[in-house]
Amino acid sequence: MSIDVLTLGEAMALLVADRSGPLEHVPIFEKRTAGAETNVAIGLARLGLKVAWCSRLGADSMGRYLLHSMQAEGIDCSHVVSDATQRTGFMIKGRVEGGGDPEVEYHRKGSAASQFQPESLDIPWMAGARHLHATGIFAALSPNCLASALASMDAMRAHGKTISFDPNLRPSLWRSQAQMRDTVNDLAFRADWVLPGVEEGALLTGQTTPQGIAAFYLNAGVKLVVVKLGAAGAYWASADQNATVPGFPVAQVVDTVGAGDAFAAGFISGMLEGLAISACVQRAAWMGARAVQVRGDTEGLPTRAELDASFKTPA
């Protein structure tokens, strides 16, 4: 199978509370999948792209659940290793009525994915993909994951493939804010398309406007920057063009987790289909708006049929 998009990263089992309140008082949780890279992989696969995911899982029930879930989405998991000596990471998420930020606990330290080594990269296989999507999360898991992220981006760049990068900042995974800023920017400079949120872009660049954030990365050699503005939509800029794309109205925000990943899936799919940049950003904003209206990371990701029925690509 030829691969449209390849991604590396940690998938985690997600236990979602069935009611609001402190996690310690919740008796029932629903099991789902989580992980920025796999959220994007699922979004792209549902739109009909051929997607591959490379990672490590434990051979435990959580790992088997995640592997089965990704395979059921049609994702190529041939380069996912299940290791009986390691455990699969998981996270617990609370429930907040009215769209606030939920309480989240991560249980990922020392996980199987954090043991991924650069030597595990199958470069000839990777080079068969059209595009690599990377995030700042995988690189933050461990020094060896950082080395793997850098090696994968450098290899794909050397083979003339396009690369997208979403900073997806997780300050708790880094030793300091300075280390996070410098390392994430080093990764971003290796990408063709960089997709920061406006707040994380400000933290990473010291700029306070979408235009300033975009200029920071363009001056470093990035070809295209899309700054996510939440409900206001997104601002994009290349060396010679720029525009602001409005957001899509949402009647009620249920859960914002996963919205950025839905945005990335929409944007990447449009770019690989050869759409105009503003059309790609509009699709991305529409998918992000869908994502915030459901309780879960991937439940709002549309199939191709749903996209075609509900979203009209601008001429």
C-alpha positions as CSV (number, residue, x, y, z in Angstrom):
1,M,0.0,0.0,0.0
2,S,1.4,3.4,-1.0
3,I,1.3,5.8,2.0
4,D,0.0,9.4,1.8
5,V,0.8,10.4,5.4
6,L,3.2,8.9,8.0
7,T,3.2,9.8,11.6
8,L,5.2,8.8,14.7
9,G,3.9,9.2,18.2
10,E,2.4,7.8,21.3
11,A,-1.2,6.5,21.5
12,M,-2.8,6.2,24.9
13,A,-5.9,4.7,26.2
14,L,-8.3,7.4,27.3
15,L,-10.7,6.8,30.2
16,V,-13.4,9.5,30.1
17,A,-15.6,10.2,33.1
18,D,-19.3,9.5,32.6
19,R,-20.3,12.5,34.8
20,S,-18.9,15.8,36.0
21,G,-17.1,16.2,39.3
22,P,-13.7,15.4,40.8
23,L,-12.1,12.3,39.2
24,E,-11.9,10.6,42.6
25,H,-15.7,10.7,42.9
26,V,-16.4,9.3,39.4
27,P,-17.4,5.6,39.5
28,I,-17.6,4.9,35.7
29,F,-15.3,5.7,32.8
30,E,-15.6,5.0,29.1
31,K,-12.5,3.7,27.3
32,R,-11.5,5.6,24.1
33,T,-8.3,6.3,22.2
34,A,-6.0,9.4,22.6
35,G,-2.8,10.8,21.2
36,A,-2.2,13.9,19.0
37,E,-0.5,12.0,16.2
38,T,-3.1,9.1,16.1
39,N,-5.9,11.6,16.3
40,V,-4.6,13.2,13.1
41,A,-4.0,9.7,11.6
42,I,-7.6,8.7,12.3
43,G,-8.9,12.0,10.8
44,L,-6.9,11.5,7.6
45,A,-7.9,7.9,7.3
46,R,-11.6,8.7,7.6
47,L,-11.2,11.1,4.7
48,G,-9.8,8.3,2.5
49,L,-6.1,9.0,2.7
50,K,-3.7,6.1,3.2
51,V,-2.1,6.6,6.6
52,A,0.7,4.8,8.5
53,W,1.6,5.1,12.1
54,C,4.9,4.1,13.7
55,S,5.2,3.6,17.5
56,R,5.6,1.2,20.4
57,L,2.9,-0.3,22.6
58,G,2.9,-2.7,25.5
59,A,1.4,-6.1,24.9
60,D,-1.1,-5.4,27.6
61,S,-4.9,-5.0,27.2
62,M,-4.5,-1.3,26.7
63,G,-2.0,-1.8,23.9
64,R,-4.1,-4.5,22.2
65,Y,-7.1,-2.2,22.4
66,L,-5.2,0.7,20.7
67,L,-3.7,-1.5,18.0
68,H,-7.1,-3.0,17.2
69,S,-8.7,0.5,17.1
70,M,-6.1,1.9,14.7
71,Q,-6.3,-1.1,12.4
72,A,-10.1,-0.8,12.4
73,E,-9.7,2.8,11.1
74,G,-7.6,1.4,8.2
75,I,-4.3,2.7,9.5
76,D,-1.2,0.8,8.5
77,C,0.3,-0.4,11.8
78,S,3.0,-2.7,10.3
79,H,5.7,-0.7,12.1
80,V,4.1,-0.6,15.5
81,V,5.9,-2.9,18.0
82,S,4.1,-4.6,20.8
83,D,6.5,-5.2,23.6
84,A,5.6,-7.6,26.4
85,T,8.2,-6.1,28.7
86,Q,6.7,-2.6,28.5
87,R,3.4,-1.0,29.5
88,T,1.0,1.2,27.4
89,G,0.4,4.8,28.6
90,F,-3.1,5.9,29.5
91,M,-4.8,9.1,30.6
92,I,-7.9,9.9,32.6
93,K,-10.1,12.8,31.7
94,G,-12.9,14.4,33.7
95,R,-16.1,15.9,32.4
96,V,-17.0,19.5,32.6
97,E,-20.4,20.8,31.7
98,G,-20.4,24.0,29.6
99,G,-17.2,23.5,27.7
100,G,-14.6,24.3,30.3
101,D,-11.2,22.6,30.4
102,P,-11.6,19.1,32.0
103,E,-9.4,17.7,34.7
104,V,-6.8,15.4,33.1
105,E,-4.3,12.9,34.6
106,Y,-1.5,11.4,32.4
107,H,0.0,8.0,33.2
108,R,2.7,7.8,30.6
109,K,6.1,8.0,32.3
110,G,8.3,5.2,31.2
111,S,5.7,3.9,28.7
112,A,6.5,1.7,25.7
113,A,6.3,4.6,23.3
114,S,8.9,6.5,25.3
115,Q,11.4,3.7,24.7
116,F,11.3,4.3,20.9
117,Q,14.8,4.4,19.5
118,P,16.2,6.2,16.3
119,E,17.5,2.8,15.2
120,S,14.0,1.5,15.0
121,L,13.2,3.9,12.1
122,D,12.8,2.1,8.8
123,I,14.0,4.9,6.5
124,P,13.4,3.1,3.2
125,W,9.8,2.3,4.2
126,M,9.3,5.9,5.5
127,A,10.6,7.4,2.3
128,G,7.7,5.7,0.4
129,A,5.3,8.1,2.1
130,R,4.3,11.4,0.5
131,H,4.2,13.4,3.8
132,L,5.2,13.2,7.4
133,H,3.2,14.8,10.2
134,A,5.1,15.5,13.5
135,T,4.3,17.1,16.8
136,G,6.2,18.4,19.8
137,I,4.7,15.8,22.1
138,F,6.5,12.7,20.8
139,A,9.8,14.6,21.0
140,A,9.1,15.5,24.6
141,L,8.7,12.0,25.9
142,S,12.4,11.1,26.2
143,P,15.8,12.0,24.8
144,N,15.6,9.0,22.5
145,C,12.2,10.1,21.2
146,L,13.6,13.5,20.5
147,A,16.4,11.9,18.6
148,S,13.9,9.8,16.7
149,A,11.7,12.8,15.8
150,L,14.7,14.7,14.5
151,A,16.0,11.8,12.5
152,S,12.6,11.1,11.0
153,M,12.2,14.7,9.9
154,D,15.7,15.0,8.5
155,A,15.2,11.7,6.6
156,M,11.9,12.8,5.0
157,R,13.4,16.2,4.2
158,A,16.4,14.5,2.5
159,H,14.0,12.4,0.4
160,G,12.1,15.5,-0.8
161,K,8.9,14.8,1.2
162,T,6.7,17.5,2.8
163,I,6.5,17.8,6.5
164,S,3.9,19.4,8.8
165,F,4.5,20.2,12.4
166,D,2.1,21.1,15.2
167,P,3.9,22.3,18.4
168,N,1.3,20.8,20.7
169,L,3.0,22.2,23.7
170,R,3.0,20.1,26.9
171,P,5.1,22.1,29.4
172,S,5.0,19.3,32.0
173,L,7.0,17.0,29.7
174,W,9.9,19.5,29.5
175,R,12.6,20.4,32.1
176,S,12.0,24.1,31.5
177,Q,10.1,26.5,29.3
178,A,13.4,27.6,27.7
179,Q,14.2,24.0,26.7
180,M,10.7,23.5,25.4
181,R,10.9,26.7,23.3
182,D,14.3,26.0,21.8
183,T,13.7,22.4,21.1
184,V,10.2,22.8,19.6
185,N,11.4,25.6,17.4
186,D,14.3,23.5,16.2
187,L,11.8,20.9,15.2
188,A,9.5,23.5,13.6
189,F,12.3,24.9,11.5
190,R,12.6,21.4,9.8
191,A,9.0,21.5,8.6
192,D,7.4,22.9,5.5
193,W,4.1,23.7,7.2
194,V,3.9,24.8,10.9
195,L,0.6,24.9,12.7
196,P,0.8,26.7,16.0
197,G,-2.1,28.0,18.1
198,V,-1.9,31.7,18.7
199,E,-1.1,31.4,22.4
200,E,1.6,28.7,22.0
201,G,3.0,30.7,19.0
202,A,3.4,33.7,21.3
203,L,5.2,31.6,23.8
204,L,7.5,30.1,21.2
205,T,8.3,33.2,19.3
206,G,7.9,36.2,21.6
207,Q,5.5,37.7,19.1
208,T,2.1,38.9,20.1
209,T,0.2,38.8,16.8
210,P,-0.6,36.1,14.3
211,Q,1.4,38.1,11.7
212,G,4.4,38.3,13.9
213,I,4.3,34.6,14.8
214,A,4.1,33.6,11.1
215,A,6.9,35.9,10.2
216,F,9.2,34.4,12.8
217,Y,8.8,30.9,11.2
218,L,8.9,32.2,7.6
219,N,12.2,34.0,8.3
220,A,13.6,30.7,9.5
221,G,12.8,29.0,6.2
222,V,9.4,27.5,6.9
223,K,7.3,27.6,3.7
224,L,3.8,28.1,5.2
225,V,2.5,29.0,8.7
226,V,-1.1,28.6,9.8
227,V,-1.8,30.2,13.2
228,K,-5.0,28.8,14.8
229,L,-7.1,31.5,16.4
230,G,-9.8,29.4,18.1
231,A,-13.3,30.5,17.4
232,A,-12.0,33.4,15.3
233,G,-10.6,31.0,12.7
234,A,-7.0,31.0,11.5
235,Y,-4.4,33.3,9.9
236,W,-2.1,31.8,7.3
237,A,1.0,33.2,5.5
238,S,3.6,32.1,3.0
239,A,6.4,34.1,1.6
240,D,4.2,36.1,-0.8
241,Q,0.6,35.6,0.4
242,N,-1.5,35.7,3.6
243,A,-5.1,35.7,4.6
244,T,-7.4,35.4,7.6
245,V,-10.0,32.6,7.4
246,P,-13.0,33.0,9.8
247,G,-14.1,30.3,12.1
248,F,-17.4,28.4,12.0
249,P,-20.1,29.1,14.5
250,V,-20.6,26.6,17.2
251,A,-23.9,26.4,19.2
252,Q,-22.2,24.8,22.2
253,V,-18.6,23.9,23.0
254,V,-18.6,20.5,24.7
255,D,-14.9,19.6,24.8
256,T,-11.9,21.4,23.2
257,V,-9.5,18.5,23.4
258,G,-8.6,17.2,20.0
259,A,-9.7,20.3,18.1
260,G,-6.2,21.1,17.0
261,D,-5.7,17.6,15.7
262,A,-8.9,17.8,13.7
263,F,-7.7,21.1,12.3
264,A,-4.4,19.5,11.3
265,A,-6.2,16.6,9.6
266,G,-8.4,18.9,7.6
267,F,-5.5,21.1,6.5
268,I,-3.1,18.3,5.6
269,S,-5.8,16.5,3.6
270,G,-6.6,19.6,1.6
271,M,-2.9,20.4,0.9
272,L,-2.3,16.8,-0.3
273,E,-5.4,17.1,-2.6
274,G,-3.9,20.2,-4.1
275,L,-6.6,22.7,-2.9
276,A,-5.9,26.4,-2.5
277,I,-4.4,27.3,0.8
278,S,-7.4,29.2,2.1
279,A,-9.7,26.3,1.1
280,C,-7.4,24.0,3.1
281,V,-7.6,26.3,6.1
282,Q,-11.4,26.6,5.8
283,R,-11.7,22.8,5.8
284,A,-9.5,22.7,8.8
285,A,-11.5,25.3,10.7
286,W,-14.7,23.4,9.9
287,M,-13.3,20.1,11.2
288,G,-12.0,21.9,14.3
289,A,-15.5,23.3,14.9
290,R,-17.0,19.8,14.7
291,A,-14.4,18.5,17.1
292,V,-15.3,20.9,20.0
293,Q,-19.0,19.8,19.8
294,V,-18.4,16.2,21.0
295,R,-16.9,14.6,24.1
296,G,-13.9,12.7,22.9
297,D,-10.8,13.2,20.8
298,T,-12.0,11.5,17.5
299,E,-15.7,11.3,17.7
300,G,-16.2,14.5,15.7
301,L,-13.8,13.5,12.9
302,P,-15.9,13.2,9.7
303,T,-15.8,10.5,7.0
304,R,-15.3,11.6,3.4
305,A,-19.0,11.1,2.8
306,E,-19.8,13.4,5.8
307,L,-17.3,16.0,4.6
308,D,-18.7,16.0,1.1
309,A,-22.3,16.2,2.4
310,S,-21.7,18.9,5.0
311,F,-18.8,21.1,3.8
312,K,-18.6,22.8,0.5
313,T,-15.0,23.4,-0.6
314,P,-14.7,27.1,-1.7
315,A,-14.2,27.6,-5.5
